[in-house]
Amino acid sequence: MSCIGFLTPQQRAALRASSQDGTPLSRFASPPATASKSDRLRRLAQSPVAAIRESAALAVRVPEDVLVALAADPDEGVRWCVARNRRTPVTILVELAGDRSARVRAWVAANPATPVEVRDRLADDPDDTVRAIAAWAADRPATVEAP
Amino acid sequence: MNASKGILGTGIEEGLLLKPVTYPWAMELYDQAVANTWFPNEVQLGEDLADFERMSEDERHALTFLMSYFNPNELLVNKALAFGVYPYVNAAECHLYLAKQMWEEANHCMSFEYVLETFPIDREAAYASHVEVPSMAAKEAFEIRFIKRMTEQTLDITTVEGKRDFVRNLIAYNVILEGIWFYSGFMLALSFRQRNLLRNFGSLIEWIVRDESLHLKFGLNLILTVLDENPDVATEDFAAEIKQMILDAVEMEEAYNRDLLPNGILGLNADYINQYVRYLADRRLDELGFGPHYGVANPAKWMATANDTLQLVNFFESINTSYEVNAKQ
């Protein structure tokens, strides 16, 4: 909760006034996607700890070669993080649609970037959950692209 | 650090040496938190404005309502950590993690700022959208009582009662607020995904939830370590008190959801969310060693139709469960 009850009347007045203050605080640049950042993600992807490899698989600026490598990771948790990542290339999603783990296939079905024909194949998956998610994804409203 | 002193301790001379690491779980959480590091401007929230323009009044109201679920005043949370947790922990690796957690709370603060500055949401309306409801006031009074104690009172953690107060504070702030109450809001936030709306906002929420799952894991490990190292603290009466705090918190949350969601919002009704709250409470109780109390199934585990909660469940389980599996290995 906001804990607004914690604020004094003066603080609430200042809060009200700040709504009209047009100076944004959040317009700062994120650190740029430098080569060193990519190198760092490649090192994370080689960690012996699966949870660290999962972080690499979910990273916003993860290089494609890292996703390719992690799509073949022995740990299914890492592979389903690749399947979850909305920035994962379609070619990798198509590959993961045939993964031996139903949870990985389920995340492929849920990923909005998964091609329709792949999702339709998952609608006939032997696993109940994968089929249910494919059915849910088929009913999901279409994406409206920003102008 | 002299490991025999335990995880609790005060004094500037303590907790200055990182090696040898006494609590590897803290070091592992630090490593994972660093790996998870993200920044709000890595998503282009402005792209979601196209969605906002075409959202219904109910959906826009839900977004405003949602902003008040989370504590936009993350600086208050940071104060609780800085004054109520950090000073009483004796291990350098725990201080490293707490420092990262405080940065993450600051990052969440700036993320909410980014949302409020991008969407046409009235800031005060967002914060106060339901605080006058009695069930909400009860929740705030409960949290403020503990947060005030954490920030305004100095604990004597050399005493049994001081250590118990430390654990009570963590139960209230970490297990209840961050480990149960927040998830009602996360469920609502992720329901926008069902509508394929606010994808970038959804990414922010996902990242925040991922951070919060590690905060919860740290807090649980800290509580369990304190109890393990201080058997005089962990009496049956105290265990019963802690369990009752959690059960009372579930009742407060259920009353709140019934008051605020009599007709549902974005396809989620109070009964559904409340069953999920009970499921989460059972997980927290189990993690604390009590065993489940409610014995309810996760209502979101099997998704029947147009419902985002399976993704929600898988998301949470992929964060919490996979880490728990790794921790047990």
Boltz contact constraints between the chains, C-beta under 6 A:
constraints:
  - contact:
      token1: [A, 1]
      token2: [B, 139]
      max_distance: 6.0
  - contact:
      token1: [A, 1]
      token2: [B, 140]
      max_distance: 6.0
  - contact:
      token1: [A, 2]
      token2: [B, 68]
      max_distance: 6.0
  - contact:
      token1: [A, 2]
      token2: [B, 72]
      max_distance: 6.0
  - contact:
      token1: [A, 2]
      token2: [B, 127]
      max_distance: 6.0
  - contact:
      token1: [A, 3]
      token2: [B, 71]
      max_distance: 6.0
  - contact:
      token1: [A, 3]
      token2: [B, 73]
      max_distance: 6.0
  - contact:
      token1: [A, 3]
      token2: [B, 76]
      max_distance: 6.0
  - contact:
      token1: [A, 3]
      token2: [B, 140]
      max_distance: 6.0
  - contact:
      token1: [A, 4]
      token2: [B, 127]
      max_distance: 6.0
  - contact:
      token1: [A, 4]
      token2: [B, 128]
      max_distance: 6.0
  - contact:
      token1: [A, 4]
      token2: [B, 131]
      max_distance: 6.0
  - contact:
      token1: [A, 5]
      token2: [B, 131]
      max_distance: 6.0
  - contact:
      token1: [A, 5]
      token2: [B, 140]
      max_distance: 6.0
  - contact:
      token1: [A, 6]
      token2: [B, 144]
      max_distance: 6.0
  - contact:
      token1: [A, 15]
      token2: [B, 124]
      max_distance: 6.0
  - contact:
      token1: [A, 16]
      token2: [B, 124]
      max_distance: 6.0
  - contact:
      token1: [A, 19]
      token2: [B, 122]
      max_distance: 6.0
  - contact:
      token1: [A, 19]
      token2: [B, 123]
      max_distance: 6.0
  - contact:
      token1: [A, 24]
      token2: [B, 117]
      max_distance: 6.0
  - contact:
      token1: [A, 25]
      token2: [B, 113]
      max_distance: 6.0
  - contact:
      token1: [A, 26]
      token2: [B, 110]
      max_distance: 6.0
  - contact:
      token1: [A, 26]
      token2: [B, 113]
      max_distance: 6.0
  - contact:
      token1: [A, 26]
      token2: [B, 114]
      max_distance: 6.0
  - contact:
      token1: [A, 26]
      token2: [B, 117]
      max_distance: 6.0
  - contact:
      token1: [A, 30]
      token2: [B, 39]
      max_distance: 6.0
  - contact:
      token1: [A, 30]
      token2: [B, 41]
      max_distance: 6.0
  - contact:
      token1: [A, 30]
      token2: [B, 42]
      max_distance: 6.0
  - contact:
      token1: [A, 44]
      token2: [B, 35]
      max_distance: 6.0
  - contact:
      token1: [A, 50]
      token2: [B, 326]
      max_distance: 6.0
  - contact:
      token1: [A, 51]
      token2: [B, 32]
      max_distance: 6.0
  - contact:
      token1: [A, 51]
      token2: [B, 323]
      max_distance: 6.0
  - contact:
      token1: [A, 51]
      token2: [B, 326]
      max_distance: 6.0
  - contact:
      token1: [A, 52]
      token2: [B, 35]
      max_distance: 6.0
  - contact:
      token1: [A, 55]
      token2: [B, 35]
      max_distance: 6.0
  - contact:
      token1: [A, 55]
      token2: [B, 36]
      max_distance: 6.0
  - contact:
      token1: [A, 60]
      token2: [B, 42]
      max_distance: 6.0
  - contact:
      token1: [A, 77]
      token2: [B, 322]
      max_distance: 6.0
  - contact:
      token1: [A, 110]
      token2: [B, 311]
      max_distance: 6.0
  - contact:
      token1: [A, 132]
      token2: [B, 303]
      max_distance: 6.0
  - contact:
      token1: [A, 136]
      token2: [B, 303]
      max_distance: 6.0
  - contact:
      token1: [A, 139]
      token2: [B, 306]
      max_distance: 6.0
  - contact:
      token1: [A, 140]
      token2: [B, 196]
      max_distance: 6.0
  - contact:
      token1: [A, 141]
      token2: [B, 195]
      max_distance: 6.0
  - contact:
      token1: [A, 141]
      token2: [B, 196]
      max_distance: 6.0
  - contact:
      token1: [A, 143]
      token2: [B, 196]
      max_distance: 6.0
  - contact:
      token1: [A, 144]
      token2: [B, 50]
      max_distance: 6.0
  - contact:
      token1: [A, 146]
      token2: [B, 47]
      max_distance: 6.0
  - contact:
      token1: [A, 146]
      token2: [B, 50]
      max_distance: 6.0
